[in-house]
Amino acid sequence: MKSVLNFIAHNERLHWMLGIFGNFSFFLGSILFLSDEWETVGVWLFILGSGGMLISSLGKFAAWRGRQPD
């Protein structure tokens, strides 16, 4: 478990990629959600985007927490 936290704390590029993926998916899903034909796809992109943004934020918090003195 400690190695996973260490990986998360030291891999900021991953946080940025997840954040960009999350934001893009959230935005695209929001647009597709407006069409009845694409509503289901939009909902899933909305959910995936929200999850990506959440994971990115948690990773950034873990990285910040790892840099704090004990």
PDB file of N, CA, C and O in Angstrom:
ATOM      1  N   MET A   1       0.819  -1.197   0.000  1.00  0.00           N
ATOM      2  CA  MET A   1       0.000   0.000   0.000  1.00  0.00           C
ATOM      3  C   MET A   1       0.862   1.259   0.000  1.00  0.00           C
ATOM      4  O   MET A   1       0.533   2.250  -0.652  1.00  0.00           O
ATOM      5  N   LYS A   2       1.959   1.208   0.734  1.00  0.00           N
ATOM      6  CA  LYS A   2       2.843   2.364   0.802  1.00  0.00           C
ATOM      7  C   LYS A   2       3.458   2.674  -0.560  1.00  0.00           C
ATOM      8  O   LYS A   2       3.651   3.840  -0.903  1.00  0.00           O
ATOM      9  N   SER A   3       3.769   1.622  -1.346  1.00  0.00           N
ATOM     10  CA  SER A   3       4.343   1.853  -2.668  1.00  0.00           C
ATOM     11  C   SER A   3       3.328   2.513  -3.604  1.00  0.00           C
ATOM     12  O   SER A   3       3.703   3.322  -4.453  1.00  0.00           O
ATOM     13  N   VAL A   4       2.048   2.174  -3.455  1.00  0.00           N
ATOM     14  CA  VAL A   4       1.006   2.808  -4.269  1.00  0.00           C
ATOM     15  C   VAL A   4       0.901   4.286  -3.911  1.00  0.00           C
ATOM     16  O   VAL A   4       0.834   5.134  -4.802  1.00  0.00           O
ATOM     17  N   LEU A   5       0.888   4.600  -2.635  1.00  0.00           N
ATOM     18  CA  LEU A   5       0.830   5.999  -2.201  1.00  0.00           C
ATOM     19  C   LEU A   5       2.064   6.766  -2.648  1.00  0.00           C
ATOM     20  O   LEU A   5       1.968   7.934  -3.026  1.00  0.00           O
ATOM     21  N   ASN A   6       3.215   6.122  -2.608  1.00  0.00           N
ATOM     22  CA  ASN A   6       4.450   6.747  -3.066  1.00  0.00           C
ATOM     23  C   ASN A   6       4.371   7.041  -4.565  1.00  0.00           C
ATOM     24  O   ASN A   6       4.775   8.114  -5.012  1.00  0.00           O
ATOM     25  N   PHE A   7       3.849   6.085  -5.339  1.00  0.00           N
ATOM     26  CA  PHE A   7       3.689   6.282  -6.782  1.00  0.00           C
ATOM     27  C   PHE A   7       2.757   7.458  -7.054  1.00  0.00           C
ATOM     28  O   PHE A   7       3.047   8.305  -7.899  1.00  0.00           O
ATOM     29  N   ILE A   8       1.639   7.507  -6.338  1.00  0.00           N
ATOM     30  CA  ILE A   8       0.666   8.585  -6.525  1.00  0.00           C
ATOM     31  C   ILE A   8       1.275   9.934  -6.155  1.00  0.00           C
ATOM     32  O   ILE A   8       1.072  10.928  -6.853  1.00  0.00           O
ATOM     33  N   ALA A   9       2.011   9.961  -5.070  1.00  0.00           N
ATOM     34  CA  ALA A   9       2.579  11.216  -4.583  1.00  0.00           C
ATOM     35  C   ALA A   9       3.659  11.769  -5.502  1.00  0.00           C
ATOM     36  O   ALA A   9       3.893  12.978  -5.507  1.00  0.00           O
ATOM     37  N   HIS A  10       4.321  10.921  -6.278  1.00  0.00           N
ATOM     38  CA  HIS A  10       5.446  11.367  -7.093  1.00  0.00           C
ATOM     39  C   HIS A  10       5.168  11.340  -8.591  1.00  0.00           C
ATOM     40  O   HIS A  10       6.108  11.435  -9.381  1.00  0.00           O
ATOM     41  N   ASN A  11       3.932  11.215  -9.003  1.00  0.00           N
ATOM     42  CA  ASN A  11       3.622  11.136 -10.422  1.00  0.00           C
ATOM     43  C   ASN A  11       2.603  12.213 -10.795  1.00  0.00           C
ATOM     44  O   ASN A  11       1.442  11.912 -11.072  1.00  0.00           O
ATOM     45  N   GLU A  12       3.049  13.469 -10.800  1.00  0.00           N
ATOM     46  CA  GLU A  12       2.142  14.584 -11.062  1.00  0.00           C
ATOM     47  C   GLU A  12       1.611  14.584 -12.490  1.00  0.00           C
ATOM     48  O   GLU A  12       0.509  15.075 -12.734  1.00  0.00           O
ATOM     49  N   ARG A  13       2.368  14.045 -13.431  1.00  0.00           N
ATOM     50  CA  ARG A  13       1.900  13.977 -14.816  1.00  0.00           C
ATOM     51  C   ARG A  13       0.604  13.168 -14.904  1.00  0.00           C
ATOM     52  O   ARG A  13      -0.301  13.508 -15.666  1.00  0.00           O
ATOM     53  N   LEU A  14       0.529  12.100 -14.119  1.00  0.00           N
ATOM     54  CA  LEU A  14      -0.677  11.279 -14.081  1.00  0.00           C
ATOM     55  C   LEU A  14      -1.877  12.089 -13.586  1.00  0.00           C
ATOM     56  O   LEU A  14      -2.980  11.951 -14.114  1.00  0.00           O
ATOM     57  N   HIS A  15      -1.664  12.923 -12.585  1.00  0.00           N
ATOM     58  CA  HIS A  15      -2.745  13.762 -12.053  1.00  0.00           C
ATOM     59  C   HIS A  15      -3.256  14.715 -13.135  1.00  0.00           C
ATOM     60  O   HIS A  15      -4.462  14.893 -13.305  1.00  0.00           O
ATOM     61  N   TRP A  16      -2.319  15.322 -13.860  1.00  0.00           N
ATOM     62  CA  TRP A  16      -2.710  16.254 -14.919  1.00  0.00           C
ATOM     63  C   TRP A  16      -3.460  15.539 -16.036  1.00  0.00           C
ATOM     64  O   TRP A  16      -4.468  16.049 -16.526  1.00  0.00           O
ATOM     65  N   MET A  17      -2.980  14.362 -16.447  1.00  0.00           N
ATOM     66  CA  MET A  17      -3.644  13.611 -17.519  1.00  0.00           C
ATOM     67  C   MET A  17      -5.053  13.201 -17.107  1.00  0.00           C
ATOM     68  O   MET A  17      -5.992  13.326 -17.892  1.00  0.00           O
ATOM     69  N   LEU A  18      -5.203  12.711 -15.877  1.00  0.00           N
ATOM     70  CA  LEU A  18      -6.535  12.339 -15.388  1.00  0.00           C
ATOM     71  C   LEU A  18      -7.458  13.556 -15.294  1.00  0.00           C
ATOM     72  O   LEU A  18      -8.645  13.471 -15.607  1.00  0.00           O
ATOM     73  N   GLY A  19      -6.906  14.671 -14.867  1.00  0.00           N
ATOM     74  CA  GLY A  19      -7.700  15.893 -14.775  1.00  0.00           C
ATOM     75  C   GLY A  19      -8.175  16.375 -16.137  1.00  0.00           C
ATOM     76  O   GLY A  19      -9.337  16.748 -16.296  1.00  0.00           O
ATOM     77  N   ILE A  20      -7.282  16.367 -17.118  1.00  0.00           N
ATOM     78  CA  ILE A  20      -7.652  16.786 -18.472  1.00  0.00           C
ATOM     79  C   ILE A  20      -8.670  15.822 -19.068  1.00  0.00           C
ATOM     80  O   ILE A  20      -9.653  16.253 -19.672  1.00  0.00           O
ATOM     81  N   PHE A  21      -8.443  14.518 -18.902  1.00  0.00           N
ATOM     82  CA  PHE A  21      -9.408  13.523 -19.373  1.00  0.00           C
ATOM     83  C   PHE A  21     -10.767  13.743 -18.715  1.00  0.00           C
ATOM     84  O   PHE A  21     -11.800  13.718 -19.384  1.00  0.00           O
ATOM     85  N   GLY A  22     -10.757  13.956 -17.412  1.00  0.00           N
ATOM     86  CA  GLY A  22     -11.999  14.162 -16.677  1.00  0.00           C
ATOM     87  C   GLY A  22     -12.739  15.405 -17.130  1.00  0.00           C
ATOM     88  O   GLY A  22     -13.951  15.374 -17.342  1.00  0.00           O
ATOM     89  N   ASN A  23     -12.010  16.495 -17.279  1.00  0.00           N
ATOM     90  CA  ASN A  23     -12.641  17.743 -17.713  1.00  0.00           C
ATOM     91  C   ASN A  23     -13.215  17.626 -19.120  1.00  0.00           C
ATOM     92  O   ASN A  23     -14.336  18.066 -19.377  1.00  0.00           O
ATOM     93  N   PHE A  24     -12.445  17.032 -20.031  1.00  0.00           N
ATOM     94  CA  PHE A  24     -12.909  16.872 -21.410  1.00  0.00           C
ATOM     95  C   PHE A  24     -14.132  15.959 -21.471  1.00  0.00           C
ATOM     96  O   PHE A  24     -15.109  16.273 -22.152  1.00  0.00           O
ATOM     97  N   SER A  25     -14.081  14.833 -20.764  1.00  0.00           N
ATOM     98  CA  SER A  25     -15.210  13.895 -20.761  1.00  0.00           C
ATOM     99  C   SER A  25     -16.452  14.530 -20.145  1.00  0.00           C
ATOM    100  O   SER A  25     -17.562  14.353 -20.644  1.00  0.00           O
ATOM    101  N   PHE A  26     -16.258  15.261 -19.072  1.00  0.00           N
ATOM    102  CA  PHE A  26     -17.368  15.943 -18.398  1.00  0.00           C
ATOM    103  C   PHE A  26     -18.022  16.950 -19.345  1.00  0.00           C
ATOM    104  O   PHE A  26     -19.247  17.005 -19.457  1.00  0.00           O
ATOM    105  N   PHE A  27     -17.201  17.736 -20.017  1.00  0.00           N
ATOM    106  CA  PHE A  27     -17.698  18.750 -20.948  1.00  0.00           C
ATOM    107  C   PHE A  27     -18.430  18.109 -22.124  1.00  0.00           C
ATOM    108  O   PHE A  27     -19.545  18.509 -22.459  1.00  0.00           O
ATOM    109  N   LEU A  28     -17.803  17.114 -22.749  1.00  0.00           N
ATOM    110  CA  LEU A  28     -18.418  16.433 -23.887  1.00  0.00           C
ATOM    111  C   LEU A  28     -19.706  15.725 -23.468  1.00  0.00           C
ATOM    112  O   LEU A  28     -20.709  15.778 -24.180  1.00  0.00           O
ATOM    113  N   GLY A  29     -19.675  15.068 -22.318  1.00  0.00           N
ATOM    114  CA  GLY A  29     -20.871  14.409 -21.811  1.00  0.00           C
ATOM    115  C   GLY A  29     -22.002  15.383 -21.549  1.00  0.00           C
ATOM    116  O   GLY A  29     -23.168  15.067 -21.785  1.00  0.00           O
ATOM    117  N   SER A  30     -21.664  16.562 -21.062  1.00  0.00           N
ATOM    118  CA  SER A  30     -22.685  17.579 -20.812  1.00  0.00           C
ATOM    119  C   SER A  30     -23.368  18.006 -22.105  1.00  0.00           C
ATOM    120  O   SER A  30     -24.579  18.227 -22.129  1.00  0.00           O
ATOM    121  N   ILE A  31     -22.597  18.122 -23.173  1.00  0.00           N
ATOM    122  CA  ILE A  31     -23.171  18.501 -24.468  1.00  0.00           C
ATOM    123  C   ILE A  31     -24.026  17.367 -25.027  1.00  0.00           C
ATOM    124  O   ILE A  31     -25.148  17.600 -25.476  1.00  0.00           O
ATOM    125  N   LEU A  32     -23.501  16.136 -25.001  1.00  0.00           N
ATOM    126  CA  LEU A  32     -24.238  14.995 -25.545  1.00  0.00           C
ATOM    127  C   LEU A  32     -25.503  14.702 -24.743  1.00  0.00           C
ATOM    128  O   LEU A  32     -26.471  14.163 -25.279  1.00  0.00           O
ATOM    129  N   PHE A  33     -25.494  15.048 -23.491  1.00  0.00           N
ATOM    130  CA  PHE A  33     -26.649  14.829 -22.621  1.00  0.00           C
ATOM    131  C   PHE A  33     -27.881  15.601 -23.109  1.00  0.00           C
ATOM    132  O   PHE A  33     -29.010  15.220 -22.800  1.00  0.00           O
ATOM    133  N   LEU A  34     -27.673  16.665 -23.856  1.00  0.00           N
ATOM    134  CA  LEU A  34     -28.779  17.495 -24.338  1.00  0.00           C
ATOM    135  C   LEU A  34     -29.566  16.835 -25.468  1.00  0.00           C
ATOM    136  O   LEU A  34     -30.722  17.190 -25.701  1.00  0.00           O
ATOM    137  N   SER A  35     -28.961  15.887 -26.167  1.00  0.00           N
ATOM    138  CA  SER A  35     -29.625  15.204 -27.275  1.00  0.00           C
ATOM    139  C   SER A  35     -30.237  13.890 -26.790  1.00  0.00           C
ATOM    140  O   SER A  35     -29.577  13.112 -26.101  1.00  0.00           O
ATOM    141  N   ASP A  36     -31.493  13.646 -27.150  1.00  0.00           N
ATOM    142  CA  ASP A  36     -32.143  12.390 -26.752  1.00  0.00           C
ATOM    143  C   ASP A  36     -31.416  11.177 -27.330  1.00  0.00           C
ATOM    144  O   ASP A  36     -31.321  10.134 -26.682  1.00  0.00           O
ATOM    145  N   GLU A  37     -30.908  11.322 -28.548  1.00  0.00           N
ATOM    146  CA  GLU A  37     -30.236  10.212 -29.220  1.00  0.00           C
ATOM    147  C   GLU A  37     -28.918   9.829 -28.535  1.00  0.00           C
ATOM    148  O   GLU A  37     -28.564   8.651 -28.488  1.00  0.00           O
ATOM    149  N   TRP A  38     -28.202  10.811 -28.010  1.00  0.00           N
ATOM    150  CA  TRP A  38     -26.883  10.585 -27.409  1.00  0.00           C
ATOM    151  C   TRP A  38     -26.906  10.681 -25.886  1.00  0.00           C
ATOM    152  O   TRP A  38     -25.851  10.723 -25.252  1.00  0.00           O
ATOM    153  N   GLU A  39     -28.077  10.714 -25.306  1.00  0.00           N
ATOM    154  CA  GLU A  39     -28.196  10.937 -23.862  1.00  0.00           C
ATOM    155  C   GLU A  39     -27.443   9.890 -23.038  1.00  0.00           C
ATOM    156  O   GLU A  39     -26.744  10.243 -22.087  1.00  0.00           O
ATOM    157  N   THR A  40     -27.576   8.613 -23.389  1.00  0.00           N
ATOM    158  CA  THR A  40     -26.909   7.554 -22.617  1.00  0.00           C
ATOM    159  C   THR A  40     -25.393   7.692 -22.687  1.00  0.00           C
ATOM    160  O   THR A  40     -24.708   7.556 -21.673  1.00  0.00           O
ATOM    161  N   VAL A  41     -24.869   7.962 -23.879  1.00  0.00           N
ATOM    162  CA  VAL A  41     -23.419   8.167 -24.027  1.00  0.00           C
ATOM    163  C   VAL A  41     -22.991   9.385 -23.218  1.00  0.00           C
ATOM    164  O   VAL A  41     -21.960   9.360 -22.546  1.00  0.00           O
ATOM    165  N   GLY A  42     -23.782  10.445 -23.284  1.00  0.00           N
ATOM    166  CA  GLY A  42     -23.472  11.655 -22.528  1.00  0.00           C
ATOM    167  C   GLY A  42     -23.441  11.418 -21.032  1.00  0.00           C
ATOM    168  O   GLY A  42     -22.570  11.931 -20.329  1.00  0.00           O
ATOM    169  N   VAL A  43     -24.401  10.634 -20.547  1.00  0.00           N
ATOM    170  CA  VAL A  43     -24.437  10.329 -19.110  1.00  0.00           C
ATOM    171  C   VAL A  43     -23.184   9.573 -18.694  1.00  0.00           C
ATOM    172  O   VAL A  43     -22.586   9.886 -17.665  1.00  0.00           O
ATOM    173  N   TRP A  44     -22.777   8.575 -19.488  1.00  0.00           N
ATOM    174  CA  TRP A  44     -21.587   7.796 -19.134  1.00  0.00           C
ATOM    175  C   TRP A  44     -20.315   8.630 -19.211  1.00  0.00           C
ATOM    176  O   TRP A  44     -19.429   8.479 -18.370  1.00  0.00           O
ATOM    177  N   LEU A  45     -20.210   9.512 -20.208  1.00  0.00           N
ATOM    178  CA  LEU A  45     -19.050  10.403 -20.271  1.00  0.00           C
ATOM    179  C   LEU A  45     -19.051  11.364 -19.087  1.00  0.00           C
ATOM    180  O   LEU A  45     -17.996  11.676 -18.535  1.00  0.00           O
ATOM    181  N   PHE A  46     -20.219  11.826 -18.705  1.00  0.00           N
ATOM    182  CA  PHE A  46     -20.377  12.697 -17.543  1.00  0.00           C
ATOM    183  C   PHE A  46     -19.883  11.986 -16.286  1.00  0.00           C
ATOM    184  O   PHE A  46     -19.150  12.567 -15.484  1.00  0.00           O
ATOM    185  N   ILE A  47     -20.288  10.724 -16.117  1.00  0.00           N
ATOM    186  CA  ILE A  47     -19.873   9.936 -14.949  1.00  0.00           C
ATOM    187  C   ILE A  47     -18.370   9.677 -14.982  1.00  0.00           C
ATOM    188  O   ILE A  47     -17.690   9.861 -13.972  1.00  0.00           O
ATOM    189  N   LEU A  48     -17.841   9.250 -16.137  1.00  0.00           N
ATOM    190  CA  LEU A  48     -16.397   8.996 -16.253  1.00  0.00           C
ATOM    191  C   LEU A  48     -15.595  10.271 -16.013  1.00  0.00           C
ATOM    192  O   LEU A  48     -14.564  10.246 -15.341  1.00  0.00           O
ATOM    193  N   GLY A  49     -16.070  11.376 -16.559  1.00  0.00           N
ATOM    194  CA  GLY A  49     -15.383  12.649 -16.360  1.00  0.00           C
ATOM    195  C   GLY A  49     -15.367  13.069 -14.904  1.00  0.00           C
ATOM    196  O   GLY A  49     -14.346  13.530 -14.395  1.00  0.00           O
ATOM    197  N   SER A  50     -16.490  12.911 -14.239  1.00  0.00           N
ATOM    198  CA  SER A  50     -16.553  13.246 -12.812  1.00  0.00           C
ATOM    199  C   SER A  50     -15.591  12.383 -12.012  1.00  0.00           C
ATOM    200  O   SER A  50     -14.901  12.873 -11.118  1.00  0.00           O
ATOM    201  N   GLY A  51     -15.548  11.092 -12.338  1.00  0.00           N
ATOM    202  CA  GLY A  51     -14.620  10.182 -11.655  1.00  0.00           C
ATOM    203  C   GLY A  51     -13.172  10.552 -11.913  1.00  0.00           C
ATOM    204  O   GLY A  51     -12.348  10.522 -10.999  1.00  0.00           O
ATOM    205  N   GLY A  52     -12.855  10.905 -13.164  1.00  0.00           N
ATOM    206  CA  GLY A  52     -11.490  11.317 -13.492  1.00  0.00           C
ATOM    207  C   GLY A  52     -11.065  12.560 -12.735  1.00  0.00           C
ATOM    208  O   GLY A  52      -9.938  12.648 -12.248  1.00  0.00           O
ATOM    209  N   MET A  53     -11.974  13.521 -12.638  1.00  0.00           N
ATOM    210  CA  MET A  53     -11.655  14.744 -11.893  1.00  0.00           C
ATOM    211  C   MET A  53     -11.483  14.457 -10.407  1.00  0.00           C
ATOM    212  O   MET A  53     -10.605  15.026  -9.759  1.00  0.00           O
ATOM    213  N   LEU A  54     -12.321  13.573  -9.867  1.00  0.00           N
ATOM    214  CA  LEU A  54     -12.210  13.214  -8.451  1.00  0.00           C
ATOM    215  C   LEU A  54     -10.882  12.515  -8.170  1.00  0.00           C
ATOM    216  O   LEU A  54     -10.185  12.868  -7.219  1.00  0.00           O
ATOM    217  N   ILE A  55     -10.529  11.532  -8.986  1.00  0.00           N
ATOM    218  CA  ILE A  55      -9.274  10.801  -8.788  1.00  0.00           C
ATOM    219  C   ILE A  55      -8.082  11.738  -8.935  1.00  0.00           C
ATOM    220  O   ILE A  55      -7.122  11.651  -8.170  1.00  0.00           O
ATOM    221  N   SER A  56      -8.141  12.638  -9.920  1.00  0.00           N
ATOM    222  CA  SER A  56      -7.065  13.609 -10.104  1.00  0.00           C
ATOM    223  C   SER A  56      -6.905  14.496  -8.872  1.00  0.00           C
ATOM    224  O   SER A  56      -5.787  14.733  -8.415  1.00  0.00           O
ATOM    225  N   SER A  57      -8.010  14.980  -8.340  1.00  0.00           N
ATOM    226  CA  SER A  57      -7.951  15.839  -7.146  1.00  0.00           C
ATOM    227  C   SER A  57      -7.426  15.084  -5.934  1.00  0.00           C
ATOM    228  O   SER A  57      -6.631  15.621  -5.162  1.00  0.00           O
ATOM    229  N   LEU A  58      -7.865  13.844  -5.765  1.00  0.00           N
ATOM    230  CA  LEU A  58      -7.361  13.038  -4.647  1.00  0.00           C
ATOM    231  C   LEU A  58      -5.864  12.780  -4.791  1.00  0.00           C
ATOM    232  O   LEU A  58      -5.130  12.798  -3.803  1.00  0.00           O
ATOM    233  N   GLY A  59      -5.413  12.540  -6.019  1.00  0.00           N
ATOM    234  CA  GLY A  59      -3.987  12.331  -6.253  1.00  0.00           C
ATOM    235  C   GLY A  59      -3.176  13.580  -5.968  1.00  0.00           C
ATOM    236  O   GLY A  59      -2.098  13.505  -5.377  1.00  0.00           O
ATOM    237  N   LYS A  60      -3.691  14.731  -6.386  1.00  0.00           N
ATOM    238  CA  LYS A  60      -2.998  15.992  -6.098  1.00  0.00           C
ATOM    239  C   LYS A  60      -2.942  16.246  -4.595  1.00  0.00           C
ATOM    240  O   LYS A  60      -1.939  16.742  -4.082  1.00  0.00           O
ATOM    241  N   PHE A  61      -4.020  15.905  -3.889  1.00  0.00           N
ATOM    242  CA  PHE A  61      -4.023  16.049  -2.436  1.00  0.00           C
ATOM    243  C   PHE A  61      -2.991  15.116  -1.805  1.00  0.00           C
ATOM    244  O   PHE A  61      -2.263  15.518  -0.898  1.00  0.00           O
ATOM    245  N   ALA A  62      -2.926  13.865  -2.283  1.00  0.00           N
ATOM    246  CA  ALA A  62      -1.949  12.908  -1.747  1.00  0.00           C
ATOM    247  C   ALA A  62      -0.528  13.397  -1.996  1.00  0.00           C
ATOM    248  O   ALA A  62       0.340  13.258  -1.133  1.00  0.00           O
ATOM    249  N   ALA A  63      -0.288  13.971  -3.178  1.00  0.00           N
ATOM    250  CA  ALA A  63       1.041  14.505  -3.480  1.00  0.00           C
ATOM    251  C   ALA A  63       1.366  15.677  -2.565  1.00  0.00           C
ATOM    252  O   ALA A  63       2.480  15.775  -2.049  1.00  0.00           O
ATOM    253  N   TRP A  64       0.402  16.564  -2.363  1.00  0.00           N
ATOM    254  CA  TRP A  64       0.610  17.699  -1.468  1.00  0.00           C
ATOM    255  C   TRP A  64       0.869  17.218  -0.050  1.00  0.00           C
ATOM    256  O   TRP A  64       1.772  17.710   0.627  1.00  0.00           O
ATOM    257  N   ARG A  65       0.069  16.248   0.397  1.00  0.00           N
ATOM    258  CA  ARG A  65       0.210  15.710   1.760  1.00  0.00           C
ATOM    259  C   ARG A  65       1.564  15.034   1.942  1.00  0.00           C
ATOM    260  O   ARG A  65       2.160  15.105   3.017  1.00  0.00           O
ATOM    261  N   GLY A  66       2.046  14.381   0.893  1.00  0.00           N
ATOM    262  CA  GLY A  66       3.342  13.714   0.967  1.00  0.00           C
ATOM    263  C   GLY A  66       4.508  14.679   1.087  1.00  0.00           C
ATOM    264  O   GLY A  66       5.576  14.306   1.573  1.00  0.00           O
ATOM    265  N   ARG A  67       4.311  15.926   0.645  1.00  0.00           N
ATOM    266  CA  ARG A  67       5.377  16.929   0.728  1.00  0.00           C
ATOM    267  C   ARG A  67       5.372  17.692   2.043  1.00  0.00           C
ATOM    268  O   ARG A  67       6.305  18.446   2.318  1.00  0.00           O
ATOM    269  N   GLN A  68       4.335  17.511   2.865  1.00  0.00           N
ATOM    270  CA  GLN A  68       4.231  18.228   4.132  1.00  0.00           C
ATOM    271  C   GLN A  68       5.148  17.597   5.179  1.00  0.00           C
ATOM    272  O   GLN A  68       5.275  16.374   5.244  1.00  0.00           O
ATOM    273  N   PRO A  69       5.785  18.434   5.995  1.00  0.00           N
ATOM    274  CA  PRO A  69       6.618  17.874   7.068  1.00  0.00           C
ATOM    275  C   PRO A  69       5.752  17.169   8.109  1.00  0.00           C
ATOM    276  O   PRO A  69       4.610  17.557   8.354  1.00  0.00           O
ATOM    277  N   ASP A  70       6.307  16.149   8.700  1.00  0.00           N
ATOM    278  CA  ASP A  70       5.562  15.377   9.717  1.00  0.00           C
ATOM    279  C   ASP A  70       5.427  16.105  11.013  1.00  0.00           C
ATOM    280  O   ASP A  70       4.829  15.584  11.954  1.00  0.00           O
TER     281      ASP A  70
END
